[in-house]
Amino acid sequence: MPDFKVVLATCYGAANTGQLAGAVATELVKENEDYHLVCLPAVAIDKDTGLDKVKGAELFVIIEGCPVMCCSKIVEQHAGRKPDIRVEMVEDYGIKKASVLEVDPEEKERIKADVKRRIEEILAERGPES
């Protein structure tokens, strides 16, 4: 049995898209008790607390800020796991990347609802014993 039902890794990059990705992930974790956020720097330095959370996830989700896919590259290199779900702000949601640290609340809610829907669909497909 997995140690964690849903684990999210996210970008918190220095642009609106990274901030948006981080805000979406943070709110999902705060609103859903079975969702957990992994510390990406802990994964990057091969810290067991980060690696174990990624490896022990029943469902692993990456929320990327932009097409560079920093989060995915770090996780795959250090934890050896690809996500069950990966979304990215620019290509998947049409957010224009800009060097500002502001988040549009409506965009955040729209993306958060979509990510949650995707998570719930996969969990439902896997059944209650997952």
FIPAFI-12634 format. One record per residue: residue in three letters; z, y, x negated of N, C-alpha, C in turn. Coordinates in steps of 0.001 Angstrom, whole numbers, padded with zeros to 6 digits, always signed. Each point is the difference from the previous one (the first is absolute). Layout:
AlaZYXZYXZYX/...
***
This chain:
Met+000000-001185-000844+000000+001185+000844+000000+001244-000886/Pro-000788+000999+000351-000071+001227-000812+001328+000764-000003/Asp+000223+000738-001070+001199+000824-000103-000095+001264+000844/Phe-001227+000489+000201-000229+001245+000725-001153-000198+000976/Lys+000147+000486+001220-001068-000144+001000-001221+000839-000379/Val+000185+001304-000163-001097+000910-000328+000446+000890-001165/Val-000801+000029-001047+000276+000871-001145-001194+000934-000164/Leu+000306+001285-000164-001035+001007-000200+000118+000599-001397/Ala-001147+000169-000638-000092+000746-001251-000935+001157+000287/Thr+000307+001152-000560-000802+001172+000332-000161+000947-001163/Cys-001016+000808+000131-000255+001115-000892+000879+001177+000446/Tyr+000496+000755-000946+000644+001283+000290-000656+001045-000888/Gly-001307-000090-000165-000746+000809-000944+000090+001499+000213/Ala-000508+000727-000972+000120+001454-000062-001118+000707+000751/Ala-000312-000493+001189-000999+000620+000873+000429-000280+001440/Asn-000652+000656+000933+000346-000201+001405-000134-001461+000419/Thr-000986-000714-000550-000209-001380+000398+001130-000917-000465/Gly+000492+000207-001197+001134-000778-000495+001270+000314+000769/Gln+000196+001268+000298+001174+000387+000782-000070-000594+001410/Leu-001197-000025+000567-000197-000573+001325+000265-001506-000019/Ala-000525-000693-000994+000239-001440-000128+001494-000281-000098/Gly+000698+000769-000835+001440-000180-000153+000769+000291+001273/Ala-000403+001042+000713+000678+000356+001254-000184-001091+001047/Val-001202-000554+000074-000264-001082+000954+000885-001200-000321/Ala+000021-000417-001254+000798-001162-000399+001489+000225+000247/Thr+000487+001174-000376+001422+000302+000171+000401-000056+001462/Glu-000789+000596+000867+000339-000014+001423-000077-001399+000592/Leu-000995-000774-000411-000076-001374+000503+001256-000784-000360/Val+000479+000147-001224+001195-000711-000439+001236+000497+000757/Lys+000108+001294+000203+001147+000542+000731+000020-000452+001456/Glu-001175-000211+000585-000105-000318+001428-000007-001500+000304/Asn-000107-000847-001023-000119-001440+000219+000922-000744-000957/Glu+001024-000642+000537+001013-000612-000861-000521-001164-000839/Asp-001100-000612+000374-000563-001098-000787-000964+000468-001084/Tyr-000205+001314-000111-000914+000560-000995+000824+000510-001182/His-000514-000243-001200+000695+000411-001223-000996+000680-000930/Leu+000475+001001-000699-000823+000735-000957+000330-000494-001397/Val-001030-000280-000788+000219-000401-001382-000161+001225-000892/Cys+000790+000048-001044-000083+001088-000976-001149-000305-000966/Leu-001088+000748+000133-001174-000241-000836+000297+000139-001498/Pro+000784+001008-000442+000317+000048-001429+000753-001245-000480/Ala+000843-000601+000848+000696-001229-000400-000998-001133-000225/Val-001033-000058+000830-001056-001005-000206-000728+000291-001305/Ala-000307+001271-000250-000764+000387-001192+000732-000308-001303/Ile+001337-000036+000034+000749-000332-001226+000510-001440+000033/Asp-000551-000790+000918+000328-001419+000106+001471-000268+000296/Lys+000600+000862+000784+001400-000163+000411+000064-001053+001106/Asp+000903-000962-000146+000091-001089+000975+000203+000480+001432/Thr+000756+001064+000181+000240+000469+001375-001306+000381+000689/Gly-000916+000583-000722-001295+000347+000576-000908-001207+000128/Leu-000105-000772-001062-000878-001170-000004+000422-001022+001047/Asp+001305-000248+000100+000501-000992+000961-000267+000426+001438/Lys+000084+001294+000261-000257+000476+001359-001462-000212+000381/Val-000900+000288-000928-001430-000209+000265-000281-001493+000194/Lys+000502-000805-000908-000267-001440+000060+000685-000674+001183/Gly+001129+000556+000453+000757-000601+001096-000357+000515+001375/Ala-001081+000742+000103-000410+000574+001286-000826-000991+000803/Glu+000331-000160+001264-000855-000777+000893-001331+000721+000186/Leu+000083+001303+000220-001190+000825+000181+000122+001180-000950/Phe-000997+000169-000846+000029+001058-001002-001081+001027+000307/Val+000407+001269+000094-000876+001095+000400-000032+001051-001102/Ile-001207+000474-000325-000142+001117-000929-000638+001157+000753/Ile+000621+001163-000113-000537+001226+000591-000383+000917-001160/Glu-001313+000108-000229-000537+000777-001115-000279+001438+000416/Gly+000115+000922-000952-000319+001393+000258-001475+000307-000140/Cys-000672-000640-000970-001408+000331-000245-000740-001203-000568/Pro-001301+000106-000164-000804-001128-000479+000283-000466-001424/Val+000808+000710-000753+000351-000464-001351+000812-001302+000076/Met+000742-000185+001067+000762-001229+000273+001065-000313-001055/Cys+000729+001019-000434+001033-000179-001026+001036-001051+000401/Cys+000466+000085+001223+001044-000907+000468-000478-001454-000072/Ser-001187-000257+000507-000543-001364-000015-000140-000520-001421/Lys-000483+000840-000902-000196-000417-001386+001329-000330-000670/Ile+001010+000813+000236+001322-000251-000592+000565-001313+000526/Val-000035-000185+001309+000583-001204+000600-000748-001251-000457/Glu-001320+000036+000027-000758-001181-000394+000219-000343-001469/Gln+000070+001026-000848+000195-000248-001430+001394-000532-000299/His+001021+000537+000656+001374-000349-000355+000611-001090+000872/Ala-000374-000067+001274+000579-000996+000896-000990-001112+000337/Gly-001275+000203-000318-000997-001016+000258-000276-000273+001462/Arg+000273+000961+000852-000197-000205+001439-000949+001039+000569/Lys-000922-000477+000800-000873+000887+000757+000651+000230+001358/Pro-000250+001135+000615+000632+000278+001291-000642-000792+001140/Asp+000786-000233+001021-000521-000563+001243-000739+001089+000771/Ile+000495+001217-000142-000618+001176+000620-000036+001093-001058/Arg-001142+000646-000129-000080+001178-000871-000767+001070+000765/Val+000596+001182+000065-000678+001147+000602-000012+001125-001022/Glu-000966+000881+000165-000160+001107-000944-000389+001248+000789/Met+000625+001106-000314-000122+001212+000812-001413+000575+000089/Val-000750+000007-001091-001317+000649-000023-001046-000856+000720/Glu-000182-001226-000475-001071-000841+000546+000331-000572+001376/Asp+001246-000399+000227+000348-000617+001283+000272+001007+001110/Tyr+000517+001173-000376+000420+000950+001028-000687+001356-000066/Gly-000892+000183-000965-000772+001225-000066+000774+001239-000400/Ile+001100-000182-000704+000795+001143-000453-000648+000556-001267/Lys-000206+001293-000028-000573+000633-001181+001119+000276-001004/Lys-000160-000538-001204+001016+000168-001044-000021+001429-000513/Ala+001199+000581-000125+000152+001362-000506+001280+000069-000833/Ser+000027+000912-000943+001161+000155-000882+001093+000834+000663/Val+000428-000443+001145+001110+000639+000712+000986-001088+000399/Leu+001231+000384+000199+001031-000977+000330+000426+000113+001455/Glu-000954+000216+000857+000286+000129+001427-000557-001196+000749/Val+000677-000361+001077-000394-001121+000837-000227+000505+001411/Asp-001122-000365+000603-000291+000347+001386+000761-000987+000891/Pro+000944+000484+000809+000818-000899+000837-000820-000859+000963/Glu-001083+000540+000539-000825-000786+000919-000714-001133-000735/Glu-000507+000291-001182-000646-001043-000799+001012-001078-000374/Lys+001193+000415-000367+001047-000955-000368+000286-000947+001156/Glu+000143+000531+001193+000291-000839+001168-001165-000938+000317/Arg-001209+000500-000100-001194-000816+000270-000079-001173-000973/Ile+000186+000277-001278-000103-001039-001024+001168-000963+000096/Lys+001185+000521+000231+001183-000857+000141-000185-000991+001147/Ala-000523+000473+001121-000230-000882+001150-001021-001084-000338/Asp-001044+000358-000743-001015-000978-000366+000564-001055-000949/Val+000748+000422-001005+000579-000961-000950+000965-000926+000730/Lys+000828+000545+000859+000949-000834+000746-000754-000994+000884/Arg-001068+000431+000635-000798-000891+000843-000556-001156-000838/Arg-000507+000316-001180-000549-001038-000875+001076-001006-000419/Ile+001170+000513-000341+001110-000874-000384+000371-000917+001156/Glu+000175+000568+001177+000407-000785+001162-001041-001048+000380/Glu-001281+000315-000145-001057-000965+000303+000076-001209-000920/Ile+000179+000236-001278+000074-001116-000948+001251-000831+000241/Leu+001130+000667+000221+001220-000744+000262-000130-000844+001273/Ala-000636+000543+001030-000205-000736+001250-000907-001215-000219/Glu-001038+000173-000816-000905-001113-000305+000735-001126-000725/Arg+000949+000359-000836+000732-000996-000789+001073-000711+000812/Gly+000406+000624+001092+000969-000622+000887+001439+000343-000317/Pro+000898-000369+000913+001412+000398-000113+000749-000668-001148/Glu-000470-001104-000480+000708-000698-001089-000327+000556-001366/Ser-000911+000983-000060-000375+000539-001313+001069+000888-000562/
***
